[in-house]
Amino acid sequence: FNAGVSVTILVQGETNDYEETTTTSITTNFTVPTSTKLEYVIVGKDTV
């Protein structure tokens, strides 16, 4: 699952605080609050 990688990118774009958070914590956070945004970031970053 590219969640870990994409999450890091999303975090950098949204908030730097999460960047320090562990992948597990980020996964739980991003999965609930920004599911749609994450997909957008994955597609955008993946393409680039």
Residue frames as a rotation matrix with the C-alpha (Angstrom) as fourth column:
PHE 1
0.574 0.819 0.000 0.00
0.819 -0.574 0.000 0.00
0.000 0.000 -1.000 0.00
ASN 2
-0.261 -0.701 0.664 1.41
0.690 -0.617 -0.379 3.38
0.675 0.359 0.645 -1.03
ALA 3
0.764 0.646 -0.006 -0.29
0.451 -0.528 0.720 5.00
0.462 -0.552 -0.694 1.96
GLY 4
0.471 -0.638 -0.609 2.96
0.715 -0.128 0.688 5.47
-0.517 -0.759 0.396 3.87
VAL 5
-0.577 -0.741 0.344 4.73
0.795 -0.413 0.444 7.22
-0.186 0.529 0.828 1.03
SER 6
-0.203 0.588 0.783 1.73
0.555 -0.590 0.587 9.27
0.807 0.553 -0.207 -0.05
VAL 7
0.721 0.488 -0.492 0.94
0.664 -0.281 0.693 10.15
0.200 -0.827 -0.526 3.54
THR 8
-0.067 -0.835 -0.546 4.39
0.820 -0.359 0.447 11.65
-0.569 -0.418 0.708 3.99
ILE 9
-0.758 -0.177 0.628 3.82
0.584 -0.613 0.533 13.85
0.291 0.770 0.568 0.93
LEU 10
0.204 0.932 0.301 0.36
0.524 -0.363 0.771 14.86
0.827 0.001 -0.562 2.08
VAL 11
0.554 -0.060 -0.830 1.73
0.812 -0.180 0.555 15.67
-0.183 -0.982 -0.051 5.51
GLN 12
-0.522 -0.839 -0.153 4.45
0.758 -0.539 0.368 17.89
-0.391 0.076 0.917 4.09
GLY 13
-0.658 0.328 0.678 1.85
0.406 -0.604 0.686 19.75
0.635 0.726 0.264 2.03
GLU 14
0.414 0.907 0.081 -0.73
0.334 -0.234 0.913 20.02
0.847 -0.351 -0.399 4.78
THR 15
0.876 -0.087 0.474 1.06
-0.457 -0.461 0.761 20.02
0.152 -0.883 -0.443 8.14
ASN 16
0.018 -0.963 -0.270 4.68
-0.513 0.222 -0.829 19.46
0.858 0.154 -0.490 9.13
ASP 17
-0.107 -0.016 0.994 3.70
-0.986 0.131 -0.104 18.28
-0.128 -0.991 -0.030 12.62
TYR 18
0.814 0.499 0.297 2.45
-0.460 0.866 -0.196 14.98
-0.355 0.023 0.935 11.25
GLU 19
0.531 -0.676 -0.511 5.73
-0.487 0.251 -0.837 14.43
0.693 0.693 -0.196 9.44
GLU 20
-0.484 -0.744 0.461 7.37
-0.798 0.160 -0.581 13.65
0.358 -0.649 -0.671 12.77
THR 21
0.241 0.673 0.700 4.52
-0.844 0.501 -0.191 11.31
-0.479 -0.545 0.688 13.65
THR 22
-0.633 -0.482 0.605 4.99
-0.212 0.860 0.464 7.61
-0.744 0.166 -0.647 12.99
THR 23
-0.883 0.287 -0.372 3.62
-0.349 0.131 0.928 6.06
0.315 0.949 -0.015 9.81
THR 24
-0.634 0.667 -0.391 1.05
0.720 0.694 0.016 4.17
0.282 -0.271 -0.920 11.88
SER 25
-0.351 0.479 -0.804 -0.23
0.530 -0.607 -0.593 7.33
-0.772 -0.634 -0.041 13.53
ILE 26
-0.724 0.038 -0.688 -0.31
-0.490 -0.730 0.476 9.19
-0.485 0.682 0.548 10.22
THR 27
-0.901 0.385 -0.201 -2.20
0.092 0.620 0.779 6.35
0.425 0.683 -0.594 8.59
THR 28
-0.393 0.784 -0.481 -4.89
0.912 0.264 -0.315 6.48
-0.120 -0.562 -0.818 11.26
ASN 29
-0.329 0.223 -0.918 -5.11
0.195 -0.935 -0.297 10.26
-0.924 -0.277 0.264 11.01
PHE 30
-0.785 -0.036 -0.618 -5.17
-0.539 -0.453 0.710 10.58
-0.306 0.891 0.336 7.24
THR 31
-0.891 0.453 -0.034 -7.55
0.378 0.780 0.498 7.67
0.252 0.431 -0.867 6.80
VAL 32
-0.190 0.873 -0.449 -10.29
0.920 -0.002 -0.392 9.36
-0.343 -0.487 -0.803 8.82
PRO 33
0.034 0.239 -0.971 -9.99
0.181 -0.956 -0.229 13.13
-0.983 -0.168 -0.075 8.17
THR 34
0.126 -0.037 -0.991 -8.72
-0.810 -0.581 -0.081 13.44
-0.573 0.813 -0.103 4.59
SER 35
0.012 -0.062 0.998 -9.51
0.299 0.952 0.056 10.32
-0.954 0.298 0.030 2.59
THR 36
0.833 0.367 0.414 -10.44
0.498 -0.171 -0.850 12.21
-0.241 0.914 -0.325 -0.56
LYS 37
0.782 -0.591 -0.200 -7.53
-0.608 -0.793 -0.034 14.64
-0.139 0.148 -0.979 -0.32
LEU 38
0.023 -0.810 0.585 -5.13
-0.387 0.533 0.753 11.74
-0.922 -0.244 -0.301 0.15
GLU 39
0.329 0.167 0.929 -6.32
0.659 0.664 -0.353 10.15
-0.676 0.729 0.108 -3.08
TYR 40
0.995 0.070 0.076 -5.84
0.103 -0.722 -0.684 13.45
0.007 0.688 -0.725 -4.91
VAL 41
0.467 -0.884 0.028 -2.33
-0.786 -0.401 0.470 13.75
-0.404 -0.241 -0.882 -3.56
ILE 42
0.027 -0.439 0.898 -1.52
0.044 0.898 0.438 10.13
-0.999 0.027 0.044 -4.44
VAL 43
0.612 0.285 0.738 -2.68
0.708 0.219 -0.672 10.63
-0.353 0.933 -0.068 -8.02
GLY 44
0.975 -0.223 0.015 -0.98
-0.199 -0.895 -0.398 14.00
0.103 0.385 -0.917 -8.41
LYS 45
0.293 -0.923 0.248 2.30
-0.800 -0.095 0.592 12.98
-0.523 -0.372 -0.767 -6.83
ASP 46
0.200 -0.183 0.963 2.22
0.208 0.968 0.141 9.55
-0.957 0.172 0.231 -8.43
THR 47
0.863 0.178 0.474 1.89
0.493 -0.086 -0.866 11.09
-0.113 0.980 -0.162 -11.88
VAL 48
0.760 -0.632 0.151 4.70
-0.566 -0.758 -0.324 13.52
0.319 0.161 -0.934 -11.18
